[in-house]
Amino acid sequence: MTEMAWISSAISAARPQAMGALLRYFRDLDTAEEAFQDACLRALKNWPQNGPPRDPAAWLIFVGRNSGIDAVRKRAKQAPMPEEDQVSDLEDAESDIAERLDGAHYRDDILRLLFICCHPDLPATQQIAVALRIVSGLTVKQIARAFLVGESAMEQRITRAKARIADAGVPFETPGAVERSERLAAVAAMVYLVFNEGYST
C-alpha cells in the first residue's frame, strides 16, 4: 500500500469516531464537517513529513477541534487560535484522547451521529443520504449512484437534509429506546448501502 493510500484508508476508518466526537463538541453538523475536513487537509500535509500518528482518530479529533474553535472565533471576530506548530501539547493531548477513544463515551458518539442523521423529521431518502455523506464519507457521486439519481439532485437532497436538521433544532443526544427503534430501519439501510458501495468498487 502506498503512503497516500494508507493515509486515505486511515482517514476513512477514523471518520465515524472523529465526526461523532466533533459533532458532540460543536453540536452543529456544518461546523463539525468543516473541522474534520480541515483536519484531513492538515493530515495530508503533516503525516507524510512526520510519520503516522499513534492514533489517527485522536489526531483528527484534536486538530479538528482546534480548527473548529478557530473558525468559530473568527466568525465571532475574536482572536484566532495559534497555528498548529505553536500548540506545544499536541502530542500529550492526542495521547489523552487516544486513551479515551475505547471508552463508551466515544463509542456512543458514532451511534449518536448515525441516529441524528436518521432523524424521523427527515424523509427516509434524506436520512440515508445525509448519513452516508456525514458518517461514511461517501462522495455525492457514490451516493447518487446508489440511489440511481443525478449528482446535482443528490447534492440538493443532502443540503436540504442538513438544513432541516439545523432548523428543527434536533437535539445532539443519543435517542431513547423507542426513538432508536423508529430509526433503526434507516440506519440498517445506510449500513447496507455502504457495504454495497464497498463491494462494487
C-alpha atoms as an extended CHARMM CRD file, in Angstrom:
* protein
*
       201  EXT
         1         1  MET       CA              0.0000000000        0.0000000000        0.0000000000  PROA      1               0.0000000000
         2         2  THR       CA              1.3800000000        3.4080000000       -0.9580000000  PROA      2               0.0000000000
         3         3  GLU       CA              1.7840000000        6.1920000000        1.5820000000  PROA      3               0.0000000000
         4         4  MET       CA             -1.1420000000        8.2120000000        0.2420000000  PROA      4               0.0000000000
         5         5  ALA       CA             -3.3120000000        5.1070000000        0.0560000000  PROA      5               0.0000000000
         6         6  TRP       CA             -2.5540000000        4.3730000000        3.7040000000  PROA      6               0.0000000000
         7         7  ILE       CA             -3.4110000000        7.9340000000        4.7050000000  PROA      7               0.0000000000
         8         8  SER       CA             -6.6820000000        7.8060000000        2.7850000000  PROA      8               0.0000000000
         9         9  SER       CA             -7.5580000000        4.4800000000        4.3920000000  PROA      9               0.0000000000
        10        10  ALA       CA             -6.6920000000        5.7400000000        7.8820000000  PROA      10              0.0000000000
        11        11  ILE       CA             -8.7960000000        8.8740000000        7.4480000000  PROA      11              0.0000000000
        12        12  SER       CA            -11.7640000000        6.8710000000        6.1680000000  PROA      12              0.0000000000
        13        13  ALA       CA            -11.5440000000        4.4470000000        9.0860000000  PROA      13              0.0000000000
        14        14  ALA       CA            -11.2770000000        7.2880000000       11.6080000000  PROA      14              0.0000000000
        15        15  ARG       CA            -14.1080000000        9.3570000000       10.1310000000  PROA      15              0.0000000000
        16        16  PRO       CA            -17.0550000000        7.9920000000       12.1860000000  PROA      16              0.0000000000
        17        17  GLN       CA            -15.2420000000        8.4120000000       15.5100000000  PROA      17              0.0000000000
        18        18  ALA       CA            -13.8440000000       11.8120000000       14.6070000000  PROA      18              0.0000000000
        19        19  MET       CA            -17.0970000000       13.1790000000       13.1890000000  PROA      19              0.0000000000
        20        20  GLY       CA            -19.0710000000       11.8660000000       16.1520000000  PROA      20              0.0000000000
        21        21  ALA       CA            -16.7110000000       13.4830000000       18.6410000000  PROA      21              0.0000000000
        22        22  LEU       CA            -16.6050000000       16.7910000000       16.7500000000  PROA      22              0.0000000000
        23        23  LEU       CA            -20.3810000000       16.8800000000       16.4770000000  PROA      23              0.0000000000
        24        24  ARG       CA            -20.6950000000       16.2970000000       20.2130000000  PROA      24              0.0000000000
        25        25  TYR       CA            -18.2590000000       19.1380000000       20.7980000000  PROA      25              0.0000000000
        26        26  PHE       CA            -19.6920000000       21.7120000000       18.3570000000  PROA      26              0.0000000000
        27        27  ARG       CA            -23.3170000000       20.4720000000       18.1950000000  PROA      27              0.0000000000
        28        28  ASP       CA            -23.5620000000       21.6520000000       14.6010000000  PROA      28              0.0000000000
        29        29  LEU       CA            -23.2220000000       19.4130000000       11.5420000000  PROA      29              0.0000000000
        30        30  ASP       CA            -21.6520000000       22.0020000000        9.2460000000  PROA      30              0.0000000000
        31        31  THR       CA            -19.0870000000       23.1300000000       11.8220000000  PROA      31              0.0000000000
        32        32  ALA       CA            -18.1600000000       19.5390000000       12.6590000000  PROA      32              0.0000000000
        33        33  GLU       CA            -17.8240000000       18.6010000000        8.9960000000  PROA      33              0.0000000000
        34        34  GLU       CA            -15.7160000000       21.6650000000        8.1820000000  PROA      34              0.0000000000
        35        35  ALA       CA            -13.4780000000       20.9650000000       11.1780000000  PROA      35              0.0000000000
        36        36  PHE       CA            -12.9980000000       17.3670000000       10.0780000000  PROA      36              0.0000000000
        37        37  GLN       CA            -12.1980000000       18.3760000000        6.5010000000  PROA      37              0.0000000000
        38        38  ASP       CA             -9.6030000000       20.8700000000        7.7080000000  PROA      38              0.0000000000
        39        39  ALA       CA             -8.0470000000       18.2060000000        9.9290000000  PROA      39              0.0000000000
        40        40  CYS       CA             -7.8710000000       15.8870000000        6.9180000000  PROA      40              0.0000000000
        41        41  LEU       CA             -6.0770000000       18.5360000000        4.8650000000  PROA      41              0.0000000000
        42        42  ARG       CA             -3.5740000000       19.0160000000        7.6730000000  PROA      42              0.0000000000
        43        43  ALA       CA             -3.1050000000       15.2590000000        7.9040000000  PROA      43              0.0000000000
        44        44  LEU       CA             -2.2590000000       15.0850000000        4.2020000000  PROA      44              0.0000000000
        45        45  LYS       CA              0.4490000000       17.6840000000        4.8110000000  PROA      45              0.0000000000
        46        46  ASN       CA              1.6670000000       16.5420000000        8.2260000000  PROA      46              0.0000000000
        47        47  TRP       CA              1.6530000000       12.7480000000        8.1470000000  PROA      47              0.0000000000
        48        48  PRO       CA              3.9460000000       12.2430000000        5.1240000000  PROA      48              0.0000000000
        49        49  GLN       CA              6.5090000000       14.5680000000        6.7360000000  PROA      49              0.0000000000
        50        50  ASN       CA              6.2900000000       13.4790000000       10.3720000000  PROA      50              0.0000000000
        51        51  GLY       CA              5.0450000000        9.9290000000       10.0680000000  PROA      51              0.0000000000
        52        52  PRO       CA              1.6630000000        8.4980000000       11.0380000000  PROA      52              0.0000000000
        53        53  PRO       CA              0.2570000000        9.3670000000       14.4640000000  PROA      53              0.0000000000
        54        54  ARG       CA             -0.1840000000        6.6530000000       17.0490000000  PROA      54              0.0000000000
        55        55  ASP       CA             -3.9450000000        7.0100000000       16.7620000000  PROA      55              0.0000000000
        56        56  PRO       CA             -5.2550000000        8.7300000000       13.6020000000  PROA      56              0.0000000000
        57        57  ALA       CA             -8.7420000000        9.2660000000       15.0630000000  PROA      57              0.0000000000
        58        58  ALA       CA             -7.3540000000       11.0040000000       18.1480000000  PROA      58              0.0000000000
        59        59  TRP       CA             -5.1240000000       13.1950000000       15.9790000000  PROA      59              0.0000000000
        60        60  LEU       CA             -8.0080000000       14.1860000000       13.7070000000  PROA      60              0.0000000000
        61        61  ILE       CA            -10.2710000000       14.9410000000       16.6720000000  PROA      61              0.0000000000
        62        62  PHE       CA             -7.6880000000       17.1400000000       18.3640000000  PROA      62              0.0000000000
        63        63  VAL       CA             -6.6770000000       19.0440000000       15.2300000000  PROA      63              0.0000000000
        64        64  GLY       CA            -10.2760000000       19.2720000000       14.0190000000  PROA      64              0.0000000000
        65        65  ARG       CA            -11.4340000000       20.6160000000       17.3650000000  PROA      65              0.0000000000
        66        66  ASN       CA             -8.7820000000       23.3380000000       17.3160000000  PROA      66              0.0000000000
        67        67  SER       CA             -9.6410000000       24.1780000000       13.7200000000  PROA      67              0.0000000000
        68        68  GLY       CA            -13.3400000000       24.3860000000       14.5380000000  PROA      68              0.0000000000
        69        69  ILE       CA            -12.7100000000       26.6300000000       17.5310000000  PROA      69              0.0000000000
        70        70  ASP       CA            -10.5530000000       28.8320000000       15.3350000000  PROA      70              0.0000000000
        71        71  ALA       CA            -13.3360000000       29.0860000000       12.7490000000  PROA      71              0.0000000000
        72        72  VAL       CA            -15.9570000000       29.9110000000       15.3860000000  PROA      72              0.0000000000
        73        73  ARG       CA            -13.7350000000       32.5830000000       16.9020000000  PROA      73              0.0000000000
        74        74  LYS       CA            -13.0200000000       34.1210000000       13.5240000000  PROA      74              0.0000000000
        75        75  ARG       CA            -16.7200000000       34.2760000000       12.7720000000  PROA      75              0.0000000000
        76        76  ALA       CA            -17.1930000000       35.9930000000       16.1120000000  PROA      76              0.0000000000
        77        77  LYS       CA            -14.3170000000       38.3790000000       15.2470000000  PROA      77              0.0000000000
        78        78  GLN       CA            -12.2860000000       37.1900000000       18.1890000000  PROA      78              0.0000000000
        79        79  ALA       CA             -8.6070000000       36.3320000000       18.3060000000  PROA      79              0.0000000000
        80        80  PRO       CA             -7.7830000000       33.2150000000       16.2580000000  PROA      80              0.0000000000
        81        81  MET       CA             -6.2530000000       30.0820000000       17.6950000000  PROA      81              0.0000000000
        82        82  PRO       CA             -2.4600000000       29.7680000000       17.3820000000  PROA      82              0.0000000000
        83        83  GLU       CA             -1.0140000000       27.9210000000       14.4210000000  PROA      83              0.0000000000
        84        84  GLU       CA             -0.7560000000       24.1530000000       14.7220000000  PROA      84              0.0000000000
        85        85  ASP       CA              3.0410000000       24.2220000000       15.0690000000  PROA      85              0.0000000000
        86        86  GLN       CA              2.6860000000       26.6020000000       18.0230000000  PROA      86              0.0000000000
        87        87  VAL       CA              0.4970000000       24.2150000000       20.0030000000  PROA      87              0.0000000000
        88        88  SER       CA              3.1010000000       22.6510000000       22.2660000000  PROA      88              0.0000000000
        89        89  ASP       CA              0.9030000000       19.9950000000       23.8450000000  PROA      89              0.0000000000
        90        90  LEU       CA             -0.3410000000       18.3590000000       20.6430000000  PROA      90              0.0000000000
        91        91  GLU       CA              1.2640000000       15.0060000000       21.4010000000  PROA      91              0.0000000000
        92        92  ASP       CA              0.1210000000       14.9450000000       25.0250000000  PROA      92              0.0000000000
        93        93  ALA       CA             -3.4210000000       15.9440000000       24.1330000000  PROA      93              0.0000000000
        94        94  GLU       CA             -3.5260000000       13.4080000000       21.3220000000  PROA      94              0.0000000000
        95        95  SER       CA             -2.4090000000       10.6910000000       23.7320000000  PROA      95              0.0000000000
        96        96  ASP       CA             -5.0930000000       11.6900000000       26.2230000000  PROA      96              0.0000000000
        97        97  ILE       CA             -7.7960000000       11.4880000000       23.5580000000  PROA      97              0.0000000000
        98        98  ALA       CA             -6.4400000000        8.1730000000       22.2960000000  PROA      98              0.0000000000
        99        99  GLU       CA             -6.7020000000        6.6720000000       25.7680000000  PROA      99              0.0000000000
       100       100  ARG       CA            -10.3790000000        7.6370000000       25.9320000000  PROA      100             0.0000000000
       101       101  LEU       CA            -11.4020000000        6.5430000000       22.4350000000  PROA      101             0.0000000000
       102       102  ASP       CA            -12.0600000000        2.9780000000       23.5630000000  PROA      102             0.0000000000
       103       103  GLY       CA            -14.4880000000        4.1470000000       26.2410000000  PROA      103             0.0000000000
       104       104  ALA       CA            -18.2540000000        4.0450000000       25.9220000000  PROA      104             0.0000000000
       105       105  HSD       CA            -18.3390000000        7.8380000000       25.6140000000  PROA      105             0.0000000000
       106       106  TYR       CA            -16.6600000000        7.7530000000       22.2170000000  PROA      106             0.0000000000
       107       107  ARG       CA            -18.4030000000        4.6040000000       21.0240000000  PROA      107             0.0000000000
       108       108  ASP       CA            -21.6790000000        6.3760000000       21.7650000000  PROA      108             0.0000000000
       109       109  ASP       CA            -20.5550000000        9.2800000000       19.5660000000  PROA      109             0.0000000000
       110       110  ILE       CA            -20.7810000000        7.0860000000       16.4740000000  PROA      110             0.0000000000
       111       111  LEU       CA            -24.2230000000        5.7640000000       17.3550000000  PROA      111             0.0000000000
       112       112  ARG       CA            -25.4100000000        9.2620000000       18.2050000000  PROA      112             0.0000000000
       113       113  LEU       CA            -24.2130000000       10.5510000000       14.8460000000  PROA      113             0.0000000000
       114       114  LEU       CA            -25.9630000000        7.7310000000       12.9950000000  PROA      114             0.0000000000
       115       115  PHE       CA            -29.2690000000        8.2540000000       14.7380000000  PROA      115             0.0000000000
       116       116  ILE       CA            -29.1520000000       12.0480000000       14.4060000000  PROA      116             0.0000000000
       117       117  CYS       CA            -28.6910000000       11.7350000000       10.6520000000  PROA      117             0.0000000000
       118       118  CYS       CA            -31.5940000000        9.2770000000       10.5490000000  PROA      118             0.0000000000
       119       119  HSD       CA            -33.9780000000       11.6180000000       12.3730000000  PROA      119             0.0000000000
       120       120  PRO       CA            -37.6600000000       10.8670000000       11.6210000000  PROA      120             0.0000000000
       121       121  ASP       CA            -38.3480000000       14.5110000000       10.7250000000  PROA      121             0.0000000000
       122       122  LEU       CA            -36.4250000000       13.8240000000        7.5130000000  PROA      122             0.0000000000
       123       123  PRO       CA            -37.8190000000       11.8250000000        4.5890000000  PROA      123             0.0000000000
       124       124  ALA       CA            -36.3160000000        8.3370000000        4.5140000000  PROA      124             0.0000000000
       125       125  THR       CA            -34.2240000000        9.0260000000        1.4120000000  PROA      125             0.0000000000
       126       126  GLN       CA            -32.7490000000       12.1530000000        3.0010000000  PROA      126             0.0000000000
       127       127  GLN       CA            -31.9960000000       10.2980000000        6.2350000000  PROA      127             0.0000000000
       128       128  ILE       CA            -29.9410000000        7.6780000000        4.4580000000  PROA      128             0.0000000000
       129       129  ALA       CA            -28.2850000000       10.1140000000        2.0500000000  PROA      129             0.0000000000
       130       130  VAL       CA            -27.0760000000       12.5050000000        4.7470000000  PROA      130             0.0000000000
       131       131  ALA       CA            -25.8810000000        9.6050000000        6.9070000000  PROA      131             0.0000000000
       132       132  LEU       CA            -23.9020000000        8.1780000000        4.0050000000  PROA      132             0.0000000000
       133       133  ARG       CA            -22.2970000000       11.5770000000        3.4190000000  PROA      133             0.0000000000
       134       134  ILE       CA            -21.6180000000       12.6350000000        7.0090000000  PROA      134             0.0000000000
       135       135  VAL       CA            -20.8870000000        9.3520000000        8.7510000000  PROA      135             0.0000000000
       136       136  SER       CA            -19.3730000000        7.2440000000        5.9880000000  PROA      136             0.0000000000
       137       137  GLY       CA            -17.8260000000        9.9790000000        3.8890000000  PROA      137             0.0000000000
       138       138  LEU       CA            -19.1050000000        8.6320000000        0.5850000000  PROA      138             0.0000000000
       139       139  THR       CA            -18.9350000000       11.1750000000       -2.2080000000  PROA      139             0.0000000000
       140       140  VAL       CA            -22.0730000000       12.7270000000       -3.6590000000  PROA      140             0.0000000000
       141       141  LYS       CA            -21.3540000000       10.7940000000       -6.8540000000  PROA      141             0.0000000000
       142       142  GLN       CA            -21.2430000000        7.4880000000       -4.9720000000  PROA      142             0.0000000000
       143       143  ILE       CA            -24.4540000000        8.2430000000       -3.0860000000  PROA      143             0.0000000000
       144       144  ALA       CA            -26.2230000000        9.3700000000       -6.2490000000  PROA      144             0.0000000000
       145       145  ARG       CA            -25.2100000000        6.1260000000       -7.9300000000  PROA      145             0.0000000000
       146       146  ALA       CA            -26.6280000000        4.1160000000       -5.0260000000  PROA      146             0.0000000000
       147       147  PHE       CA            -29.9510000000        5.9620000000       -5.3320000000  PROA      147             0.0000000000
       148       148  LEU       CA            -29.9100000000        5.9710000000       -9.1460000000  PROA      148             0.0000000000
       149       149  VAL       CA            -30.2630000000        9.7550000000       -9.3480000000  PROA      149             0.0000000000
       150       150  GLY       CA            -28.1430000000       12.5930000000      -10.7130000000  PROA      150             0.0000000000
       151       151  GLU       CA            -25.3550000000       14.1940000000       -8.6920000000  PROA      151             0.0000000000
       152       152  SER       CA            -26.9650000000       17.6420000000       -8.6120000000  PROA      152             0.0000000000
       153       153  ALA       CA            -30.2350000000       16.1940000000       -7.3530000000  PROA      153             0.0000000000
       154       154  MET       CA            -28.4240000000       14.2860000000       -4.6260000000  PROA      154             0.0000000000
       155       155  GLU       CA            -26.3760000000       17.3430000000       -3.6450000000  PROA      155             0.0000000000
       156       156  GLN       CA            -29.6080000000       19.2910000000       -3.1810000000  PROA      156             0.0000000000
       157       157  ARG       CA            -31.1460000000       16.4380000000       -1.2030000000  PROA      157             0.0000000000
       158       158  ILE       CA            -28.2230000000       16.3240000000        1.2230000000  PROA      158             0.0000000000
       159       159  THR       CA            -28.1340000000       20.1160000000        1.5720000000  PROA      159             0.0000000000
       160       160  ARG       CA            -31.8570000000       20.2100000000        2.3580000000  PROA      160             0.0000000000
       161       161  ALA       CA            -31.4760000000       17.4370000000        4.9130000000  PROA      161             0.0000000000
       162       162  LYS       CA            -28.6670000000       19.2190000000        6.7500000000  PROA      162             0.0000000000
       163       163  ALA       CA            -30.6100000000       22.4810000000        6.7250000000  PROA      163             0.0000000000
       164       164  ARG       CA            -33.6840000000       20.7290000000        8.0610000000  PROA      164             0.0000000000
       165       165  ILE       CA            -31.7040000000       19.1830000000       10.9160000000  PROA      165             0.0000000000
       166       166  ALA       CA            -30.3440000000       22.6260000000       11.8080000000  PROA      166             0.0000000000
       167       167  ASP       CA            -33.7100000000       24.3980000000       11.5100000000  PROA      167             0.0000000000
       168       168  ALA       CA            -35.5500000000       21.7510000000       13.5140000000  PROA      168             0.0000000000
       169       169  GLY       CA            -33.1500000000       22.1080000000       16.4190000000  PROA      169             0.0000000000
       170       170  VAL       CA            -32.5840000000       18.3620000000       16.5170000000  PROA      170             0.0000000000
       171       171  PRO       CA            -31.0020000000       17.5530000000       19.9080000000  PROA      171             0.0000000000
       172       172  PHE       CA            -27.4940000000       16.1580000000       19.5890000000  PROA      172             0.0000000000
       173       173  GLU       CA            -28.1280000000       13.4460000000       22.1300000000  PROA      173             0.0000000000
       174       174  THR       CA            -28.4160000000        9.6820000000       21.8980000000  PROA      174             0.0000000000
       175       175  PRO       CA            -32.1380000000        8.9500000000       21.4000000000  PROA      175             0.0000000000
       176       176  GLY       CA            -34.0680000000        6.7480000000       23.7870000000  PROA      176             0.0000000000
       177       177  ALA       CA            -35.0230000000        3.1390000000       23.1180000000  PROA      177             0.0000000000
       178       178  VAL       CA            -38.3130000000        3.9830000000       21.3890000000  PROA      178             0.0000000000
       179       179  GLU       CA            -36.7130000000        6.6040000000       19.1360000000  PROA      179             0.0000000000
       180       180  ARG       CA            -33.8600000000        4.2490000000       18.2920000000  PROA      180             0.0000000000
       181       181  SER       CA            -36.3110000000        1.5730000000       17.2030000000  PROA      181             0.0000000000
       182       182  GLU       CA            -38.0740000000        4.1040000000       14.9580000000  PROA      182             0.0000000000
       183       183  ARG       CA            -34.8020000000        4.9770000000       13.2220000000  PROA      183             0.0000000000
       184       184  LEU       CA            -33.2520000000        1.5250000000       13.1040000000  PROA      184             0.0000000000
       185       185  ALA       CA            -34.5070000000        0.7010000000        9.6030000000  PROA      185             0.0000000000
       186       186  ALA       CA            -32.8340000000        3.7940000000        8.1470000000  PROA      186             0.0000000000
       187       187  VAL       CA            -29.5790000000        3.0280000000        9.9730000000  PROA      187             0.0000000000
       188       188  ALA       CA            -29.6530000000       -0.5520000000        8.6760000000  PROA      188             0.0000000000
       189       189  ALA       CA            -30.2970000000        0.6900000000        5.1340000000  PROA      189             0.0000000000
       190       190  MET       CA            -27.3110000000        3.0210000000        5.3730000000  PROA      190             0.0000000000
       191       191  VAL       CA            -25.0500000000        0.1930000000        6.5430000000  PROA      191             0.0000000000
       192       192  TYR       CA            -26.2680000000       -1.9730000000        3.6490000000  PROA      192             0.0000000000
       193       193  LEU       CA            -25.5750000000        0.7510000000        1.0790000000  PROA      193             0.0000000000
       194       194  VAL       CA            -22.0840000000        1.3420000000        2.4840000000  PROA      194             0.0000000000
       195       195  PHE       CA            -21.3560000000       -2.3760000000        2.2010000000  PROA      195             0.0000000000
       196       196  ASN       CA            -22.8000000000       -2.4590000000       -1.3040000000  PROA      196             0.0000000000
       197       197  GLU       CA            -20.7030000000        0.5320000000       -2.3970000000  PROA      197             0.0000000000
       198       198  GLY       CA            -17.5530000000       -1.0260000000       -0.9790000000  PROA      198             0.0000000000
       199       199  TYR       CA            -18.3080000000       -4.3280000000       -2.6910000000  PROA      199             0.0000000000
       200       200  SER       CA            -18.8780000000       -2.6920000000       -6.0730000000  PROA      200             0.0000000000
       201       201  THR       CA            -15.6870000000       -0.5730000000       -6.0510000000  PROA      201             0.0000000000
